[in-house]
């Protein structure tokens, strides 16, 4: 089952999200078909003990974007402990987010060691996942993480022309 996680997550995200209920009191899941169930089971197997999922099986690369999509896939399938394991990993590393140049690394290894490259777009996805989590559950557990991410993303806006820096290496080298 050597599949690239991104493709699976994109499928799950777009196939499942339209059927998701927006009532906090209602179950988060829709009636998954057999294929969706098998993909979700595969995702569950891929989740490491630290909460992360590798971007491909046995690949030793973990993508921030993929973690965000996995969190949303778990979330809308009522797998909140799995979603929270991903969020807990990043919540425990807020110092990485809040230390210059800021943001979370785009990639890291399966043990969670970051590679140092930080991009605005990749950091926007965890914020999207966190905001969806808050909307679905009403829980404030990760509000500080969402606030920090939002603040860092906002800090990338150029006060002169309103443009956004996409890569922190550009901002720090100018």
Residue frames as qw, qx, qy, qz and C-alpha x, y, z in Angstrom:
[[0.000, 0.888, 0.460, 0.000, 0.00, 0.00, 0.00],
 [0.485, -0.224, 0.068, 0.842, 2.76, 2.38, -0.98],
 [0.145, 0.823, 0.447, 0.319, 0.68, 5.53, -1.45],
 [0.261, 0.253, -0.177, 0.915, 1.73, 9.08, -1.12],
 [0.125, -0.475, -0.685, 0.538, -0.07, 10.50, 1.90],
 [0.106, 0.303, -0.035, -0.947, -0.88, 13.78, 0.21],
 [0.347, -0.040, -0.650, -0.675, -3.04, 12.19, -2.49],
 [0.349, -0.363, -0.860, 0.079, -4.89, 10.07, 0.02],
 [0.131, -0.444, -0.486, 0.741, -5.52, 13.02, 2.29],
 [0.197, 0.184, -0.241, -0.932, -6.71, 15.25, -0.52],
 [0.389, -0.200, -0.785, -0.439, -9.14, 12.53, -1.59],
 [0.332, -0.431, -0.772, 0.329, -10.36, 12.02, 1.95],
 [0.064, -0.339, -0.243, 0.907, -10.64, 15.74, 2.57],
 [0.309, 0.152, -0.307, -0.887, -12.69, 16.48, -0.54],
 [0.435, -0.174, -0.820, -0.330, -14.69, 13.25, -0.52],
 [0.387, -0.407, -0.758, 0.332, -15.64, 13.44, 3.14],
 [0.104, -0.159, -0.257, 0.948, -15.87, 17.15, 3.97],
 [0.334, -0.177, -0.349, -0.857, -19.08, 17.85, 2.00],
 [0.628, -0.373, -0.637, -0.246, -20.92, 15.25, 4.09],
 [0.369, -0.062, -0.613, 0.696, -19.63, 16.56, 7.41],
 [0.269, -0.801, -0.521, -0.126, -22.22, 17.95, 9.80],
 [0.238, 0.490, -0.221, 0.809, -21.66, 21.42, 11.20],
 [0.613, -0.659, -0.090, -0.425, -23.72, 20.93, 14.36],
 [0.060, 0.563, -0.721, 0.400, -21.33, 20.64, 17.30],
 [0.634, -0.206, 0.561, -0.490, -23.76, 18.39, 19.17],
 [0.922, 0.300, -0.004, -0.245, -24.04, 15.98, 16.24],
 [0.835, -0.186, 0.367, 0.365, -21.47, 13.33, 15.33],
 [0.021, -0.725, 0.366, 0.583, -18.66, 14.69, 13.16],
 [0.248, -0.191, 0.851, 0.421, -18.69, 11.86, 10.70],
 [0.672, 0.285, -0.192, -0.656, -20.71, 10.93, 7.68],
 [0.917, 0.010, 0.386, -0.100, -21.44, 7.43, 6.49],
 [0.018, -0.640, 0.664, 0.387, -18.16, 6.42, 4.88],
 [0.894, 0.301, -0.200, -0.265, -18.17, 3.98, 2.02],
 [0.962, -0.180, 0.077, 0.190, -15.93, 0.91, 2.04],
 [0.663, 0.463, -0.076, 0.583, -13.06, 2.63, 0.19],
 [0.099, -0.789, 0.176, -0.580, -13.10, 5.67, 2.47],
 [0.805, -0.553, 0.139, -0.162, -13.09, 3.37, 5.48],
 [0.928, 0.034, 0.023, 0.369, -10.07, 1.48, 4.16],
 [0.401, 0.637, -0.125, 0.647, -8.22, 4.75, 3.49],
 [0.410, -0.766, 0.175, -0.464, -9.01, 5.99, 7.00],
 [0.930, -0.349, 0.100, 0.053, -7.77, 2.70, 8.47],
 [0.778, 0.332, -0.053, 0.532, -4.56, 3.07, 6.44],
 [0.059, 0.766, -0.164, 0.618, -4.08, 6.61, 7.79],
 [0.696, -0.652, 0.140, -0.266, -4.54, 5.33, 11.33],
 [0.953, -0.077, 0.041, 0.291, -1.83, 2.71, 10.76],
 [0.565, 0.552, -0.064, 0.610, 0.52, 5.41, 9.44],
 [0.265, -0.876, 0.100, -0.389, 0.27, 7.57, 12.55],
 [0.548, 0.289, -0.617, 0.485, 3.46, 7.35, 14.59],
 [0.533, -0.500, -0.593, 0.340, 3.60, 7.24, 18.38],
 [0.250, -0.248, -0.157, 0.922, 4.54, 10.95, 18.44],
 [0.331, 0.656, 0.434, -0.522, 1.30, 11.79, 16.59],
 [0.200, 0.614, -0.404, -0.648, 2.87, 12.53, 13.21],
 [0.858, 0.337, 0.388, -0.026, 2.30, 10.75, 9.90],
 [0.399, -0.308, 0.543, 0.672, 5.06, 10.28, 7.34],
 [0.426, 0.537, -0.148, -0.713, 4.30, 11.74, 3.92],
 [0.767, 0.271, -0.500, -0.297, 4.92, 8.33, 2.36],
 [0.941, -0.334, -0.007, -0.060, 5.29, 4.92, 3.92],
 [0.840, -0.294, 0.120, 0.440, 8.73, 4.46, 5.48],
 [0.495, 0.729, 0.106, 0.461, 9.86, 7.73, 3.91],
 [0.565, -0.381, -0.269, 0.680, 11.19, 9.54, 7.00],
 [0.069, 0.174, 0.133, 0.973, 9.73, 12.83, 5.76],
 [0.051, -0.645, -0.703, 0.295, 6.90, 14.56, 7.59],
 [0.128, 0.384, 0.297, 0.865, 5.18, 17.50, 5.93],
 [0.098, 0.201, 0.458, -0.861, 3.41, 20.24, 7.89],
 [0.497, 0.119, -0.296, -0.807, 0.76, 20.42, 5.16],
 [0.559, -0.048, -0.803, -0.201, 0.14, 16.66, 5.29],
 [0.188, -0.161, -0.779, 0.577, -0.23, 16.79, 9.09],
 [0.294, 0.180, 0.185, -0.920, -2.91, 19.45, 8.72],
 [0.610, 0.078, -0.490, -0.618, -4.87, 17.43, 6.18],
 [0.468, -0.068, -0.872, 0.125, -4.53, 14.28, 8.29],
 [0.020, 0.147, 0.607, -0.780, -5.81, 16.18, 11.33],
 [0.489, 0.172, -0.025, -0.855, -8.88, 17.29, 9.36],
 [0.601, 0.061, -0.715, -0.352, -9.46, 13.81, 7.93],
 [0.320, -0.127, -0.855, 0.389, -9.35, 12.32, 11.44],
 [0.151, 0.131, 0.380, -0.903, -11.47, 15.13, 12.82],
 [0.574, 0.131, -0.171, -0.790, -14.35, 14.74, 10.40],
 [0.695, 0.001, -0.693, -0.193, -14.33, 10.98, 10.94],
 [0.695, -0.634, 0.010, -0.339, -14.75, 11.33, 14.70],
 [0.863, -0.007, -0.275, 0.423, -11.14, 10.32, 15.42],
 [0.129, -0.954, 0.062, -0.265, -10.49, 13.27, 17.72],
 [0.721, -0.600, 0.265, 0.222, -7.73, 11.60, 19.78],
 [0.748, 0.172, 0.336, 0.546, -5.75, 11.16, 16.56],
 [0.213, 0.846, 0.158, 0.464, -6.38, 14.77, 15.57],
 [0.434, -0.888, 0.103, -0.109, -5.33, 15.91, 19.02],
 [0.840, -0.279, 0.234, 0.402, -2.14, 13.82, 18.87],
 [0.554, 0.487, 0.217, 0.640, -1.08, 15.82, 15.81],
 [0.092, -0.886, -0.070, -0.448, -2.02, 19.12, 17.44],
 [0.715, -0.688, 0.071, 0.100, -0.32, 18.12, 20.70],
 [0.800, 0.056, 0.141, 0.580, 2.94, 17.51, 18.84],
 [0.321, 0.574, 0.128, 0.742, 2.95, 21.07, 17.50],
 [0.412, -0.848, -0.119, -0.311, 1.51, 22.61, 20.65],
 [0.811, -0.504, 0.047, 0.292, 4.45, 21.15, 22.58],
 [0.639, 0.018, 0.237, 0.731, 6.81, 22.86, 20.10],
 [0.113, 0.947, 0.298, 0.047, 5.41, 26.37, 20.15],
 [0.399, -0.733, 0.246, 0.493, 8.93, 27.62, 20.90],
 [0.494, 0.073, 0.615, 0.610, 9.84, 26.61, 17.32],
 [0.180, 0.762, 0.546, 0.298, 6.91, 28.68, 16.05],
 [0.197, -0.966, -0.165, 0.014, 7.71, 31.66, 18.24],
 [0.559, -0.555, 0.297, 0.540, 11.50, 31.77, 17.80],
 [0.328, 0.781, -0.269, -0.459, 12.99, 33.81, 14.93],
 [0.095, -0.021, -0.340, -0.935, 12.47, 33.48, 12.08],
 [0.540, 0.118, 0.405, -0.728, 9.18, 32.02, 13.35],
 [0.786, 0.243, -0.275, -0.498, 6.71, 29.53, 11.98],
 [0.837, -0.198, 0.510, -0.024, 6.94, 25.76, 11.92],
 [0.141, -0.403, 0.754, 0.498, 9.34, 24.01, 9.56],
 [0.669, 0.297, -0.311, -0.606, 7.81, 22.85, 6.32],
 [0.865, 0.101, -0.487, -0.063, 9.37, 19.40, 6.73],
 [0.398, -0.618, 0.617, -0.281, 10.84, 17.32, 9.55],
 [0.340, 0.201, -0.914, -0.089, 11.90, 13.73, 9.98],
 [0.637, -0.365, -0.624, -0.268, 9.72, 11.04, 11.54],
 [0.533, -0.306, -0.562, 0.554, 11.22, 11.84, 14.96],
 [0.101, -0.922, -0.367, 0.078, 10.07, 15.43, 14.66],
 [0.468, -0.455, 0.160, 0.740, 13.43, 17.06, 13.96],
 [0.410, 0.851, 0.215, -0.247, 12.73, 20.09, 11.73],
 [0.729, 0.262, 0.250, 0.581, 14.70, 20.96, 8.60],
 [0.307, -0.428, -0.073, 0.847, 14.49, 24.71, 9.15],
 [0.013, 0.174, 0.489, 0.855, 12.62, 25.85, 6.03],
 [0.130, 0.508, 0.653, -0.547, 9.52, 27.82, 6.98],
 [0.014, 0.227, 0.560, 0.796, 6.85, 28.87, 4.51],
 [0.360, 0.024, 0.223, -0.906, 3.74, 30.94, 4.99],
 [0.680, 0.028, -0.426, -0.596, 1.46, 28.61, 3.02],
 [0.587, -0.021, -0.800, 0.126, 2.47, 25.50, 4.92],
 [0.128, -0.085, -0.643, 0.750, 1.89, 27.31, 8.22],
 [0.456, -0.041, -0.055, -0.887, -1.56, 28.48, 7.13],
 [0.641, -0.080, -0.685, -0.336, -2.83, 24.89, 6.91],
 [0.365, -0.193, -0.796, 0.443, -2.44, 24.02, 10.60],
 [0.154, 0.130, 0.292, -0.935, -4.33, 27.22, 11.39],
 [0.574, -0.012, -0.424, -0.700, -7.13, 26.09, 9.07],
 [0.590, -0.132, -0.796, 0.014, -7.19, 22.70, 10.81],
 [0.204, -0.152, -0.638, 0.727, -7.16, 24.31, 14.27],
 [0.331, 0.068, 0.049, -0.940, -10.00, 26.65, 13.34],
 [0.645, -0.073, -0.586, -0.484, -12.04, 23.71, 12.04],
 [0.461, -0.127, -0.808, 0.344, -11.33, 21.80, 15.25],
 [0.033, 0.130, 0.442, -0.887, -12.57, 24.73, 17.32],
 [0.497, 0.038, -0.220, -0.839, -15.70, 25.07, 15.15],
 [0.659, -0.065, -0.699, -0.270, -16.48, 21.35, 15.38],
 [0.577, -0.220, -0.712, 0.334, -15.74, 20.78, 19.05],
 [0.296, -0.876, -0.137, -0.356, -16.03, 24.18, 20.72],
 [0.807, -0.436, -0.116, 0.381, -12.90, 23.27, 22.71],
 [0.073, 0.980, -0.172, 0.067, -10.31, 25.93, 23.51],
 [0.880, -0.326, 0.189, 0.288, -7.42, 23.52, 24.06],
 [0.669, 0.095, 0.302, 0.673, -5.40, 24.83, 21.12],
 [0.121, 0.959, 0.256, 0.028, -6.45, 28.49, 21.12],
 [0.341, -0.814, 0.291, 0.370, -2.96, 29.66, 22.09],
 [0.557, -0.075, 0.651, 0.510, -1.40, 27.67, 19.26],
 [0.363, 0.691, 0.549, 0.298, -3.91, 29.14, 16.79],
 [0.089, -0.983, -0.072, 0.144, -3.26, 32.64, 18.12],
 [0.464, -0.592, 0.456, 0.476, 0.51, 32.19, 17.77],
 [0.522, 0.214, 0.668, 0.485, 0.17, 30.87, 14.21],
 [0.209, 0.864, 0.433, 0.151, -2.17, 33.68, 13.26],
 [0.247, -0.920, 0.096, 0.287, 0.16, 36.25, 14.77],
 [0.513, -0.353, 0.558, 0.548, 3.19, 34.89, 12.95],
 [0.443, 0.469, 0.640, 0.417, 1.34, 34.78, 9.63],
 [0.053, 0.959, 0.277, 0.012, 0.16, 38.37, 10.14],
 [0.411, -0.758, 0.244, 0.444, 3.73, 39.44, 10.92],
 [0.579, 0.027, 0.582, 0.570, 4.75, 38.46, 7.39],
 [0.306, 0.840, 0.417, 0.161, 2.70, 41.29, 5.92],
 [0.465, 0.130, 0.026, 0.875, 4.84, 44.14, 4.63],
 [0.059, -0.702, -0.453, 0.547, 3.69, 47.38, 6.29],
 [0.057, -0.393, 0.305, 0.866, 4.73, 49.41, 3.25],
 [0.352, 0.141, -0.560, -0.737, 2.73, 47.76, 0.49],
 [0.760, -0.064, 0.285, -0.581, 0.61, 45.16, 2.32],
 [0.731, 0.329, -0.572, -0.173, 2.26, 42.27, 0.47],
 [0.863, -0.431, 0.225, -0.136, 3.15, 39.01, 2.19],
 [0.059, 0.614, -0.785, -0.061, 6.52, 37.34, 2.54],
 [0.913, 0.044, -0.266, -0.307, 6.17, 33.72, 1.45],
 [0.871, 0.029, -0.348, 0.345, 9.52, 32.48, 2.72],
 [0.482, -0.861, -0.021, 0.158, 11.22, 33.71, 5.86],
 [0.703, -0.161, 0.241, 0.649, 14.64, 33.47, 4.21],
 [0.303, 0.614, 0.324, 0.653, 13.62, 36.28, 1.86],
 [0.306, -0.905, -0.192, -0.223, 12.46, 38.49, 4.70],
 [0.676, -0.668, 0.098, 0.295, 15.59, 38.03, 6.79],
 [0.679, -0.013, 0.315, 0.663, 18.00, 38.52, 3.88],
 [0.271, 0.741, 0.330, 0.518, 16.61, 41.85, 2.64]]
